Structures are given as structure tokens and as C-alpha cells.
Amino acid sequence: MMGKIVGGWLVTTFGYLLTLFAMFTLYPILFKQPADYNWDLSGTFIGVPLIIVPYLLAGLYVKRAFVKKRSGALWVSIIPVISERLLIYLIGYLLILVGGDGSTNGITTMMFIRGEAAPYYTYTYIICGVFSIWVCMITASTQHKAELGHKVIK
């Protein structure tokens, strides 16, 4: 069981990093500006897929690998949601403590994180972690008609 959960965490992490890379690559191509130029636009463009895509992939993994799909989806999604948000905040906080990239007078940890690395990292993004867990659980527990024993008519 633990091996499957760790496998789910790896799927979630890989999906997160792939989605993050794709969105940071697509943003300047589509909007003709760097991601740190307009925090609201880039934050939404990058953040929404980060809330959905990795946990959709994790739900598909749980659907194939676990017998108890809802509890599996909960464990596979809740640890990455919490740890990702805490890790980003902790790294930002520690960078502020050591002086950031220059003057940090009047700059909060959240402003530093959004300006330097993660424009999507807002209080809304942090709270939407609940939605990510929900996406994983719904994806894992949804059954298709073919899985329920119904004939699929073509």
C-alpha cells in the first residue's frame, strides 16, 4: 500500500513539474511578456492548470492502482497539496531572511515569492488545494458505463 502511495506522489510531482514547465513556457509565447510582468494574468494562467492537471493524473493513477479508490486518492493528493504549499512558502521565507535579491524593506514573503518565482502563489491558490484533492478523488472514483457492466452501443 505504501509503495502505491509513494508512486502516486511521484505521478503527482511529475505532473506538477511538467505542467509548471509547460505553462511557464507557453505564457511568454502567448502573451508576449515575461511571467513576472503581470502577476494576475500569469498567476491565473499558470495556477489554474497546476490546481487541476497533476491531480487529474494522480486520480487516473489511483483508479488503476488502488482497490479503495477514495482513500487512495486522499492519501495520494493531500500530502503533495500540503507539502508543495508549505515548501514554497518556507523557501520564500528563508530567502527573505537572508536578504532576498537585494533590498527587502516592506516586502512580504508572499510578494517575494510571487515576484521572484511563482506568480500563481496566492492565498486563493493555497486554499484551492482543497479543490485539487477533490479533483483527484472524483477522477479516481468515477466509473464509466463499460466499467459498470453496461453495453456500450456504437
N, C-alpha and C positions, 0 to 999 in steps of 0.2 A: 504494500500500500504506500509506504513512504517513498519508494522508488518512483511510483507513478506520480505522486505529488511533486517530487523534485523535477520529474520530466515535464510536468505541466508548468512549473515555474520557468523552466528553460524555454518552453514554447512561448510563454507569455513574454519573457525577456527578449527573446529573438524577435518576436512580433513587434514589440515596443521599439527596439533599436532599428529594425527595418522600416517601420512606419515613421519614426523620427527622422531617419536619414532621407526617406522619400519626400517627406513634407518640407524639410529644410532645403532640399534640392529643388523641388518644384516651386516653392514660394518666389524666389527671385526671378525664375523663368517666367512665371505667370504675371507677377505684379511689377516687375522691373525695378525692384528696390530691395535692399537687404532686409532680413527678418527683424533686425533690431530698430528699424526706422519707424514703423507704425505698429506699436505693441498690440493695439486692439485687433487690427486686421490679421497680423501674423499670428497672434496668440490664438485667435479663433480658428484660423486655417490650419494651424499645427495641432492645437489642443483637442479639437473635436475628434479627429481620427485616432489620436492617442488614447482617448477615452473608450473608443469603440473597437478598433481593429485588433489590438493584441488580445483583448478579452473575448472577442468573437473566435479568434484562432484557438484560444485556450478552451473555450466551450466545445469546439469541434474535437479537440484532443480528448477532453473528458468524456464526450459522447462515445468515442471509440474505445477508450482505455478503462473506464470505470463501470462497475456494476451499479453502485449507489451514486447516481449522477449528480444529484443536487448537493450532497455533502462533499463530493469530489470537487465540484465546481466552486463551492465556497472556499475550500482549502487552497485550491489552485489559484484563485483570484484574490483572496483577501490579503494574503501575505505580500504579493507584489504591489498591490494598491497602497498599502500602508508603508511598506519599506521604500518604495520609489519616492513618495511624497516626503517622507522623513529624511531620506538620504539627500535629496536635492536641497532641502531647507538647511540641513546640517552642513553641507559643503558650502553653501552660500554664507551661512553664519560664520563659519570658520574663516572664510576668505575675508569677510568684513573685519573680523578680529585682527587679522594680520595686515590690514591696511588696504585690502582690495587691489585695485589697479591705479591707485593714486589717492586723491582726497575723497574721504567717505563721510565728510561732515553733512549731516542731515539726510543721509541715505539710509533707508531701512533695508533689512535683509531681503524683503520681497522685491523692492525696487532694484536692488543689486542683481538678484537672480534674473529678473525679467530683462534688465538692460544688458547683461553680460552673456547670458547663455540660454535662458528658457523664457521667451516672451509669453508662452502659454501658461506659465506657472502663476496662477492667480488663486484667490480664495475660492472662486467658483470651480476651478479645475480641481482643487483639493476636495471640495465637497462632492463633486461629480464622481469621485471614486466609488460611491455607493451605486451609481448608475453602471459603472464598469463591472462591478460584482453581479449586478442584476443581468447585464448582457451575457456574461459567462454562464450564469445559472439557467437562463431562458434558452440559450443556444444548446446547452448540454442536455436539457430535459425535454426539448421539443422533439416530437416523433412525427415522421412523415406517414402518409397513408399506407405506403408499402410496408413500413415497419410495423404498422398496427394489424396487418393481415388483410387489408383491403386490396382488391384487384385494381391495378392502375390501368385505366382504359385509354388507349391511344387513338 
